[in-house]
Amino acid sequence: MNEKHQKEDTQKEDMQKKDDTALEECLEQIDAIIEEMESGELSLDRSFELYQEGLSRIKLANERLDAVEKAMLVLNEDGELEEFA
């Protein structure tokens, strides 16, 4: 396998790992990114990398929240289960 294919396979594996990340873990990672960025001791390149990773984690967390929201059911006034709105 050439170097380009290896890099693509690694990127696919990384995306699969991100897809398996639980909501709580995403939020913890976002907090860690924020703390590192607020330290003030980063290069511009590292700050930009963290910014991009933070956006990626926020997007993933929003997807997780949407999935949870869609799966939630509530009891209505008649005691029947309905989707959460």
Buried (B, 14 or more C-beta within 10 A) or exposed (E): EEEEEEEEEEEEEEEEEBEEBEBEBBBEBBEBBEEBBEEEEBEEEEEEEBEEBBEBBBEBBEEBEEEEEEEEEEEEEEEEEEEEE
